[in-house]
Amino acid sequence: MGRSSFREMQLTAQGQEDLADGEALLAISRFSLTANNVTYAMFGDGMKYWNFFPASSASLGRVPVWGFAEVVASKAEGVAVGTRVYGYLPMANTLKVEPVKANAAGFRDGAAHRQEMAAAYNHYSVVQPHDSETEGRVALLKPLFMTGFLLDDWIADERHWDSAYVISSSASSKTALSMNACLKRRGGVKLIGLTSARSKAFVEATGYYDLVVTYDQLADLPLEASVYVDFAGDPAVTAGVHNRLADLLKQSIIVGGAHWDAERTAAPVALPGPKPQFFFAPAHMARLSAAWGGAEFNRAVDAAFDRFAHESRAWLDVVEAEGFEAAQSAWKRLLDNEVSAKEGLVIVL
Protein backbone atom coordinates (compact mmCIF):
# COMPACT_ATOMS: atom_id res chain seq x y z
CA MET A 1 0.00 0.00 0.00
CA GLY A 2 1.04 3.62 -0.31
CA ARG A 3 3.15 4.68 2.66
CA SER A 4 1.57 8.14 2.56
CA SER A 5 -1.88 7.08 1.32
CA PHE A 6 -3.17 4.01 3.12
CA ARG A 7 -6.12 3.56 0.75
CA GLU A 8 -3.86 2.84 -2.22
CA MET A 9 -3.46 -0.93 -2.19
CA GLN A 10 -2.17 -3.32 -4.80
CA LEU A 11 -1.48 -7.03 -5.11
CA THR A 12 1.96 -7.95 -6.41
CA ALA A 13 3.44 -11.30 -7.39
CA GLN A 14 6.75 -11.90 -5.69
CA GLY A 15 9.04 -14.67 -6.88
CA GLN A 16 10.37 -17.00 -4.20
CA GLU A 17 14.09 -17.69 -4.41
CA ASP A 18 15.56 -21.03 -3.41
CA LEU A 19 16.42 -21.34 0.25
CA ALA A 20 20.01 -20.87 1.35
CA ASP A 21 21.49 -22.76 4.26
CA GLY A 22 20.02 -21.45 7.51
CA GLU A 23 16.74 -20.27 5.93
CA ALA A 24 13.16 -21.50 6.22
CA LEU A 25 9.98 -20.70 4.33
CA LEU A 26 6.72 -19.99 6.14
CA ALA A 27 3.32 -20.36 4.45
CA ILE A 28 0.98 -17.85 6.06
CA SER A 29 -2.47 -19.22 6.80
CA ARG A 30 -4.35 -16.83 9.08
CA PHE A 31 -3.93 -13.26 10.40
CA SER A 32 -6.02 -10.59 12.08
CA LEU A 33 -6.76 -7.02 10.98
CA THR A 34 -7.50 -4.45 13.68
CA ALA A 35 -6.97 -0.77 14.44
CA ASN A 36 -3.54 -1.86 15.69
CA ASN A 37 -2.50 -2.47 12.09
CA VAL A 38 -3.63 1.04 11.19
CA THR A 39 -1.37 2.27 14.00
CA TYR A 40 1.54 0.38 12.42
CA ALA A 41 0.89 2.22 9.16
CA MET A 42 0.51 5.60 10.89
CA PHE A 43 3.84 5.22 12.68
CA GLY A 44 5.44 3.21 9.87
CA ASP A 45 8.24 5.69 9.22
CA GLY A 46 8.89 7.00 12.73
CA MET A 47 8.81 3.60 14.44
CA LYS A 48 10.25 1.72 11.42
CA TYR A 49 7.32 -0.67 11.04
CA TRP A 50 7.74 -0.49 7.26
CA ASN A 51 11.25 -1.91 7.65
CA PHE A 52 10.22 -5.37 8.84
CA PHE A 53 8.95 -6.55 5.46
CA PRO A 54 10.39 -4.26 2.76
CA ALA A 55 8.26 -3.59 -0.32
CA SER A 56 9.42 -3.46 -3.93
CA SER A 57 9.28 0.36 -4.00
CA ALA A 58 10.26 3.01 -1.46
CA SER A 59 6.82 4.60 -1.88
CA LEU A 60 5.06 1.39 -0.88
CA GLY A 61 4.86 -0.45 2.42
CA ARG A 62 3.73 -3.83 3.71
CA VAL A 63 1.70 -3.46 6.89
CA PRO A 64 2.72 -6.05 9.49
CA VAL A 65 0.05 -8.34 10.91
CA TRP A 66 -0.09 -10.97 13.66
CA GLY A 67 -1.05 -14.50 12.78
CA PHE A 68 -0.19 -18.12 12.10
CA ALA A 69 2.02 -19.84 9.55
CA GLU A 70 3.49 -23.25 8.81
CA VAL A 71 7.06 -24.15 7.91
CA VAL A 72 6.82 -25.60 4.39
CA ALA A 73 10.54 -25.77 3.57
CA SER A 74 13.59 -25.55 5.79
CA LYS A 75 17.37 -25.54 5.63
CA ALA A 76 17.55 -24.18 9.18
CA GLU A 77 18.80 -26.34 12.02
CA GLY A 78 16.09 -27.13 14.58
CA VAL A 79 13.20 -25.90 12.41
CA ALA A 80 11.28 -28.83 10.93
CA VAL A 81 8.86 -28.79 8.02
CA GLY A 82 5.30 -28.94 9.36
CA THR A 83 6.03 -26.79 12.41
CA ARG A 84 3.21 -24.32 13.10
CA VAL A 85 4.20 -20.89 14.43
CA TYR A 86 2.57 -17.69 15.65
CA GLY A 87 4.17 -14.29 15.18
CA TYR A 88 4.70 -11.09 13.20
CA LEU A 89 4.00 -11.52 9.50
CA PRO A 90 3.46 -9.57 6.28
CA MET A 91 0.16 -9.60 4.40
CA ALA A 92 1.50 -12.21 1.98
CA ASN A 93 1.35 -15.90 1.10
CA THR A 94 4.84 -16.64 2.34
CA LEU A 95 7.73 -15.27 4.38
CA LYS A 96 11.36 -16.34 4.20
CA VAL A 97 13.09 -16.26 7.60
CA GLU A 98 16.57 -16.96 8.94
CA PRO A 99 15.88 -18.81 12.21
CA VAL A 100 18.37 -18.45 15.05
CA LYS A 101 18.25 -19.74 18.63
CA ALA A 102 15.69 -22.34 17.57
CA ASN A 103 14.32 -24.66 20.24
CA ALA A 104 11.08 -26.45 21.08
CA ALA A 105 9.43 -23.14 22.03
CA GLY A 106 10.26 -21.22 18.86
CA PHE A 107 12.95 -19.22 17.10
CA ARG A 108 14.00 -15.68 16.26
CA ASP A 109 14.34 -14.34 12.73
CA GLY A 110 17.98 -13.36 12.38
CA ALA A 111 17.56 -11.57 9.03
CA ALA A 112 19.96 -8.61 9.02
CA HIS A 113 17.36 -5.98 8.09
CA ARG A 114 15.25 -6.82 11.17
CA GLN A 115 17.94 -6.59 13.83
CA GLU A 116 17.70 -2.85 14.50
CA MET A 117 14.03 -3.21 15.45
CA ALA A 118 12.63 -4.45 18.76
CA ALA A 119 13.38 -8.13 19.41
CA ALA A 120 9.77 -8.78 20.49
CA TYR A 121 8.66 -8.51 16.86
CA ASN A 122 11.23 -11.01 15.60
CA HIS A 123 10.23 -14.04 17.71
CA TYR A 124 8.09 -16.88 16.36
CA SER A 125 6.42 -19.19 18.88
CA VAL A 126 5.86 -22.85 18.08
CA VAL A 127 2.18 -23.68 18.62
CA GLN A 128 -0.05 -26.71 18.37
CA PRO A 129 -2.81 -26.50 15.75
CA HIS A 130 -6.16 -25.34 17.15
CA ASP A 131 -9.61 -24.79 15.70
CA SER A 132 -10.04 -21.72 13.52
CA GLU A 133 -12.08 -19.81 16.11
CA THR A 134 -9.38 -20.22 18.78
CA GLU A 135 -6.57 -19.23 16.42
CA GLY A 136 -8.58 -16.26 15.21
CA ARG A 137 -9.17 -15.07 18.76
CA VAL A 138 -5.46 -15.40 19.57
CA ALA A 139 -4.46 -13.48 16.42
CA LEU A 140 -6.96 -10.73 17.24
CA LEU A 141 -6.21 -10.30 20.91
CA LYS A 142 -2.81 -11.60 21.98
CA PRO A 143 -0.52 -8.88 20.56
CA LEU A 144 -2.89 -6.19 21.83
CA PHE A 145 -3.29 -7.89 25.18
CA MET A 146 0.48 -7.85 25.65
CA THR A 147 0.48 -4.04 25.40
CA GLY A 148 -2.45 -3.85 27.82
CA PHE A 149 -0.71 -6.19 30.26
CA LEU A 150 2.46 -4.07 30.17
CA LEU A 151 0.51 -0.83 30.63
CA ASP A 152 -1.27 -2.30 33.64
CA ASP A 153 2.03 -3.23 35.26
CA TRP A 154 3.60 0.14 34.48
CA ILE A 155 0.66 2.13 35.83
CA ALA A 156 0.59 -0.02 38.97
CA ASP A 157 4.34 0.52 39.36
CA GLU A 158 3.92 4.29 39.24
CA ARG A 159 1.65 4.60 42.28
CA HIS A 160 3.37 7.88 43.21
CA TRP A 161 1.11 9.46 40.58
CA ASP A 162 -1.57 9.00 43.28
CA SER A 163 -4.37 9.16 40.71
CA ALA A 164 -8.02 8.41 41.36
CA TYR A 165 -8.80 7.62 37.72
CA VAL A 166 -7.26 6.07 34.63
CA ILE A 167 -8.92 7.51 31.50
CA SER A 168 -8.72 5.64 28.17
CA SER A 169 -9.60 7.07 24.77
CA SER A 170 -10.87 4.66 22.10
CA ALA A 171 -12.22 2.59 25.00
CA SER A 172 -13.73 0.00 22.64
CA SER A 173 -10.34 -0.82 21.12
CA LYS A 174 -8.92 -4.20 21.97
CA THR A 175 -5.76 -2.72 23.49
CA ALA A 176 -7.76 -0.42 25.76
CA LEU A 177 -10.02 -3.31 26.79
CA SER A 178 -6.95 -5.44 27.53
CA MET A 179 -5.40 -2.81 29.80
CA ASN A 180 -8.64 -2.07 31.60
CA ALA A 181 -9.40 -5.77 32.14
CA CYS A 182 -6.03 -6.07 33.90
CA LEU A 183 -6.51 -2.85 35.90
CA LYS A 184 -10.03 -3.91 36.90
CA ARG A 185 -8.74 -7.21 38.23
CA ARG A 186 -5.94 -5.45 40.12
CA GLY A 187 -8.26 -2.82 41.64
CA GLY A 188 -7.31 0.37 43.47
CA VAL A 189 -8.21 2.86 40.75
CA LYS A 190 -11.40 3.86 38.93
CA LEU A 191 -11.55 3.41 35.18
CA ILE A 192 -13.10 5.83 32.68
CA GLY A 193 -13.61 4.93 29.03
CA LEU A 194 -13.95 7.56 26.30
CA THR A 195 -15.80 6.42 23.20
CA SER A 196 -18.23 7.40 20.46
CA ALA A 197 -21.97 7.48 21.02
CA ARG A 198 -22.22 4.52 18.64
CA SER A 199 -19.93 2.35 20.80
CA LYS A 200 -21.06 3.49 24.26
CA ALA A 201 -23.44 0.59 24.90
CA PHE A 202 -20.79 -1.93 23.82
CA VAL A 203 -18.14 -0.40 26.08
CA GLU A 204 -20.48 -0.36 29.07
CA ALA A 205 -21.48 -3.98 28.46
CA THR A 206 -17.88 -5.23 28.73
CA GLY A 207 -17.96 -4.40 32.44
CA TYR A 208 -14.37 -3.15 32.51
CA TYR A 209 -15.13 0.56 33.05
CA ASP A 210 -16.60 2.35 36.06
CA LEU A 211 -17.73 5.24 33.87
CA VAL A 212 -18.15 5.61 30.10
CA VAL A 213 -18.07 9.12 28.61
CA THR A 214 -18.69 10.03 24.97
CA TYR A 215 -16.31 12.37 23.16
CA ASP A 216 -18.82 15.20 23.19
CA GLN A 217 -19.04 15.00 27.00
CA LEU A 218 -15.39 15.61 27.94
CA ALA A 219 -16.44 18.65 29.96
CA ASP A 220 -18.15 16.19 32.34
CA LEU A 221 -14.96 14.32 33.27
CA PRO A 222 -14.52 14.21 37.08
CA LEU A 223 -12.12 16.85 38.37
CA GLU A 224 -9.85 14.35 40.11
CA ALA A 225 -6.21 13.35 39.76
CA SER A 226 -6.03 11.17 36.65
CA VAL A 227 -3.78 9.35 34.21
CA TYR A 228 -4.75 9.62 30.54
CA VAL A 229 -3.93 6.74 28.18
CA ASP A 230 -4.42 7.73 24.54
CA PHE A 231 -5.33 4.81 22.29
CA ALA A 232 -7.06 7.06 19.74
CA GLY A 233 -4.25 9.35 18.60
CA ASP A 234 -6.80 12.12 18.12
CA PRO A 235 -5.37 15.58 18.94
CA ALA A 236 -8.85 17.03 19.56
CA VAL A 237 -9.66 14.38 22.17
CA THR A 238 -6.27 14.76 23.84
CA ALA A 239 -6.71 18.54 23.94
CA GLY A 240 -10.17 18.13 25.44
CA VAL A 241 -8.85 15.91 28.23
CA HIS A 242 -5.86 18.16 28.95
CA ASN A 243 -7.95 21.33 28.93
CA ARG A 244 -10.52 19.80 31.27
CA LEU A 245 -8.06 18.35 33.81
CA ALA A 246 -4.93 20.51 33.36
CA ASP A 247 -2.64 19.96 36.36
CA LEU A 248 -4.94 17.27 37.75
CA LEU A 249 -3.58 15.14 34.93
CA LYS A 250 -0.58 13.31 36.40
CA GLN A 251 0.53 11.53 33.24
CA SER A 252 -0.47 11.50 29.57
CA ILE A 253 0.52 8.36 27.68
CA ILE A 254 0.38 7.90 23.89
CA VAL A 255 -0.24 4.30 22.82
CA GLY A 256 -2.06 4.13 19.48
CA GLY A 257 -3.77 5.81 16.57
CA ALA A 258 -7.22 4.26 16.26
CA HIS A 259 -8.56 7.63 15.03
CA TRP A 260 -6.12 7.53 12.12
CA ASP A 261 -7.94 10.18 10.08
CA ALA A 262 -8.28 12.78 12.84
CA GLU A 263 -7.23 16.28 11.82
CA ARG A 264 -3.65 17.01 12.83
CA THR A 265 -1.86 20.35 12.90
CA ALA A 266 1.60 20.71 11.39
CA ALA A 267 3.09 21.84 14.70
CA PRO A 268 2.25 20.41 18.13
CA VAL A 269 -0.04 22.56 20.26
CA ALA A 270 1.04 23.37 23.81
CA LEU A 271 -1.41 21.81 26.26
CA PRO A 272 -1.97 22.34 29.98
CA GLY A 273 -0.77 19.50 32.18
CA PRO A 274 2.03 17.00 31.50
CA LYS A 275 3.62 16.57 28.09
CA PRO A 276 2.27 13.41 26.38
CA GLN A 277 4.83 10.59 26.38
CA PHE A 278 4.93 7.68 23.92
CA PHE A 279 4.63 4.17 25.41
CA PHE A 280 6.74 1.68 23.44
CA ALA A 281 5.59 -1.76 24.54
CA PRO A 282 8.64 -3.81 23.38
CA ALA A 283 10.98 -1.77 25.59
CA HIS A 284 8.78 -2.37 28.63
CA MET A 285 8.47 -6.04 27.76
CA ALA A 286 12.25 -6.39 27.72
CA ARG A 287 12.48 -4.60 31.08
CA LEU A 288 9.81 -6.73 32.72
CA SER A 289 11.11 -9.98 31.26
CA ALA A 290 14.58 -9.21 32.62
CA ALA A 291 13.19 -8.31 36.06
CA TRP A 292 10.92 -11.36 36.40
CA GLY A 293 12.85 -13.85 34.31
CA GLY A 294 11.64 -14.88 30.88
CA ALA A 295 9.85 -18.06 31.98
CA GLU A 296 7.94 -16.36 34.81
CA PHE A 297 7.02 -13.43 32.57
CA ASN A 298 5.62 -15.76 29.91
CA ARG A 299 3.65 -17.75 32.50
CA ALA A 300 2.09 -14.58 33.90
CA VAL A 301 1.15 -13.25 30.47
CA ASP A 302 -0.29 -16.59 29.32
CA ALA A 303 -2.42 -17.00 32.45
CA ALA A 304 -3.77 -13.46 32.22
CA PHE A 305 -4.41 -13.80 28.48
CA ASP A 306 -6.30 -17.06 28.89
CA ARG A 307 -8.70 -15.32 31.30
CA PHE A 308 -9.13 -12.36 28.97
CA ALA A 309 -9.66 -14.53 25.88
CA HIS A 310 -12.34 -16.48 27.72
CA GLU A 311 -14.06 -13.24 28.81
CA SER A 312 -13.89 -11.91 25.24
CA ARG A 313 -16.33 -14.56 24.04
CA ALA A 314 -19.07 -12.42 25.60
CA TRP A 315 -18.23 -9.34 23.54
CA LEU A 316 -16.09 -10.31 20.50
CA ASP A 317 -17.14 -12.36 17.47
CA VAL A 318 -14.42 -13.84 15.25
CA VAL A 319 -15.41 -13.06 11.65
CA GLU A 320 -13.37 -14.83 8.96
CA ALA A 321 -12.95 -13.89 5.31
CA GLU A 322 -10.81 -15.62 2.71
CA GLY A 323 -8.13 -14.25 0.40
CA PHE A 324 -6.35 -11.01 -0.37
CA GLU A 325 -9.35 -9.30 -1.95
CA ALA A 326 -11.13 -9.85 1.36
CA ALA A 327 -8.09 -8.41 3.14
CA GLN A 328 -8.27 -5.27 0.98
CA SER A 329 -11.97 -4.91 1.71
CA ALA A 330 -11.41 -5.42 5.44
CA TRP A 331 -8.63 -2.84 5.46
CA LYS A 332 -10.85 -0.25 3.79
CA ARG A 333 -13.62 -0.99 6.31
CA LEU A 334 -11.14 -0.32 9.13
CA LEU A 335 -10.09 2.98 7.56
CA ASP A 336 -13.73 3.99 7.08
CA ASN A 337 -14.61 3.09 10.68
CA GLU A 338 -17.17 0.57 9.45
CA VAL A 339 -16.05 -2.31 11.70
CA SER A 340 -18.11 -2.59 14.86
CA ALA A 341 -16.32 -3.09 18.17
CA LYS A 342 -17.88 -6.55 18.46
CA GLU A 343 -16.46 -7.71 15.12
CA GLY A 344 -12.98 -9.27 14.97
CA LEU A 345 -11.69 -9.51 11.38
CA VAL A 346 -9.54 -12.53 10.51
CA ILE A 347 -8.18 -13.25 7.02
CA VAL A 348 -7.66 -16.87 5.99
CA LEU A 349 -5.34 -17.74 3.08
N, C-alpha and C positions, 0 to 999 in steps of 0.2 A: 504494500500500500504506500501511498505518498507520505513521506515523513512530515510534510507540512500540511497535508490535506488528507485526513484520515478516511474520507469517503471514497477516495480514488483507490480502488482495489483491482488487482489483475491476477489471473492464474498464469503461472509460467512453468514450463517443463524444464526440469533440471536433470541433466545426465548424471548417473551414478558411477563414479570411477571405481576400479577394482580396489579392494582393501589392501592396505600395506600391513606389514607386521605391526602388531600392537593396536590395530583398529577393530571396531565392531560396527555393525549396521543395525539400527533400530527401525522397525516398522511401527509407525504410530497408529494406534487403534482408536483412541478415545481421548478427548480433551474438553475442558469447560471453557465457556466464554462468559465473563462477568465484567462489572465496572472496573475491577482490578486490572483487566487487560487494557482498558481505555487509559487507566493511569500509567501503565507501562508506555503507551504511545505518547501520552502527554509529556512525560519526563524522559522520553527516549534518548534525547541528546544529552541533557544535563546529567542523568544517572546512568548513561551508557547502555540502556536496555536494547538499543538497536544493535549493539556490538556482539551480542551473544550468537546471533544467527545471521551473518551478513547477507545482504541482498545483492543482486547482480548489478545494481546501479546505486550510486551515492544518494540519489534523490528518493530511493525506495527503502522501505524497512519491512522486516518480518516481525510481527508482534509476538512475543513469547506467550506461551500458554502452559498450563499445568495439566498433565494427563498421564496416560499409560501407553506403553510400547512393549514390543517383544523383540528380543535379539534374533535376527534371521540369518546373520552371517557373522563370523567372528574369527579374527586372528589375534585376539587379545587373551593373554593368560588369565585364567580364572573366570572368564566370562563365556558361558556355554550357550550355544544356540538353543532357543526355546525358553530362555530366562525371561520372565516378565518383570518390568521395572516401572516405577512411578517417578516422575520428575519434571524438569523444565524442558519444554519442547518448542519447536517452531510449528506454525500451521503448515504442515507438509506431510507427505506420505512417509518419508524416511528421514533419518538423521544419522550421519556418520560421527562416531565418537572415538576418543582415544582413552580407553579405561586405564586408570591407575588406582593403586591401593584397593584392588578388587578383593572382596571376601564374600562370605555367605550373606552378609547384610546389604551389599551393594558395591558401588564403585564411584569414583570421581572422574569427570571428563578432564583429561589433561591437555586438551587442545590448546595450543599456545595463545590463540586470540581470546580465550576465555579467562586467562589467569589473572588479569588485572581487575576483574570483577569479583564481587563477593562470592566466597566459597560455597555459601548456602545454595546458590543457584546451580552449582556444578555437580551436585551429588544426585545419584540415581539409586533409589532404594529397590532392592529385590522384594517382590510381593508375590503372594499366591493368587491365582485367578479367583475372582469373585463374580457374582451376578452383576449384570449391567447396572442395576439400580444402585448397588453398593459402590461400585467403582465410580459411577457418576456423582454420587454424593461426596465421595472422597475428593474427586477432582474439583468439584465446586467449592468445597468448604475448607479442606485441609490447609492450603497455602494461606488463605485469609485468616483461618483460625490461629495459625502460628503468629501472625502479626498481633492479633487480639490478645493472645496469651502473653506475649512479650510486653505489650502495653499495660496489661493488668499488673504484671510483676513490677514494671517500672513505676507506675503510679503508686502502687502499694509501698514501694521502696522509698518514695519521696514524701513520706508523711509530714515532713516539716512544712510542706505547702499548707497543711492544716485547712483543707478545703471541705466545705459542706457538700458540694456538688461536683460531679463530673458531667459535662455537657458534650454531647456528640452530635455533630451535623451528619447529614445523610444517614439518619438512624436506622433506616431500613436496609442499609448495605450490609453485606455478609461480614465484612471486617468489623464494622461497628457492633453488630449483633454478637460477634465472637468476643470482643473485649467486654461488652456489657454483661454477657453471660458469666464470664469469669469474675468480674467485679461484683455482680449480684451474689454469686456463691460465696465470695470472700466477705462481703458485708462491710459496714463501717462508713459508707458514703452513699449519698442519694444520687440517683442517675436520671439525667434529663436527656431525652431524645428530641432532636430537631428534624422535622421532616415536612414533606408536602402535604397539603390537605388530602390528596388522593391516597397517600400511603399511611395516614394517621391511624386508621382502624387496624391495619396490619401491624404496625409498630406496637400499638397498645396490646394487641392480642398475643404477642410473643411473651409478654410478662416480664421482660428484662428491665423495663424502665419504670421509675417511680412517677415520672411526669413526661408527657409528650406534648411538645409545643410546635405549632406550624410556623413556617418561615415568616408569615405576615404577623406573627404574635411575639416577636423578639422583645418588644417593649414590656412584655409580661414576665420575662425571666426573673426569678427571685433574686433580690439584691443581697446575695450571700457570697462568701468566698468560694471561688469555683476554679476548676481546671477545664479548659476548652480543648477538645480533640476534634480536629477538622478532617473529616473524611470526604467532604464535598469539594474542597478546592475552589470555593466560590467566594471571591473577594467581597461581594455585597453581604453575604451571610456573616463572614468573619468580621467585617466592619460593624455590622449590627450588634454582634455579641460584644465586641470590644467597646463600642460606644455605650452600650447599656451597662456593662459591669465595670469598665475602666480599671481602677486599681484593685477592685475586688477580684479581678482575674489574676490568679497566681501563676498560671502557666498557660501558654497557647501552643498547641502541638499540631503540626501539619503532617498528615498521614497520606491522604489520597486526593484524587481529582474526579470524583463521581460526577460532579457538575462540569463536565469537560468543556461545554460550550458557553459557560458563564462569561460575561463581559469582563475583560481585564484591561487595566490601564497600562501604558507603556512604562511608567515609573511607579514603584511602590508608594502607597499612601501611608503617611505616619498615622498610627492609631494609638489611642490611649491604652494604658496597660502594658503588659510584657510584649516584647518582640516575638512574633511567631517563630518557632524552631522546628526544623524538619526532623521527623523520627525515621531513622533508617533501620528497619527491622534486622537485616543480616548482621549489623554491627552489634546490636543488643543480643542477638542469638549467640554470637561468638563469645560475648562477655559472660552470659549466663551459663553456657555450656562449659566454659572453663571453670567457673565458680562452683558449679554443681557436680561436674564430671559428665562426660558425654552420655554414658549409659543412664544415669539418674535423670538427666535432662530429658532424654528421649522417653523414658518411662512416664515422667510427669506429663509431658505433652500428649502422649498417646492416651493416657487414662482420661485426661481432661477432654481430649477431642472425641473419644468414644461417647462420653456423656453428651457432649454438644451435638454430635451427629445423630444420636438417638432422639434428642429433644427436637432437632430440626425437622423430623418427620411430621410434626404437628403444623409446621408453617412453610415448608419448602417442598415443592414438587420437582422431581427430576424430569426434564422434558428433552428427549433425544431427537436429533435430526441427523440425516445421513449425507455426507459428502461436502465438497468444498463450496458448491453453490449454496447449500444450506448454511455453511459457515459465513459466507458473504452476507446472506440475508439476516442472519442472527447479529452480525456485527453492526449492520445498518440499524437494526431495531434497537440495539444498545445505544448507538449514537443519537437516535431519535427519541430516546426515553420511552420506548414502547414496551419494554419488558417489565412486567409487574414484579413486585418484590417477592411474590410467592413462586415465581417461575425460575427454575435453574436450568440454563441452556447447556446442553452437552452435545458435542459433535462426534459422530461415529464414522470412522473411515473403513 
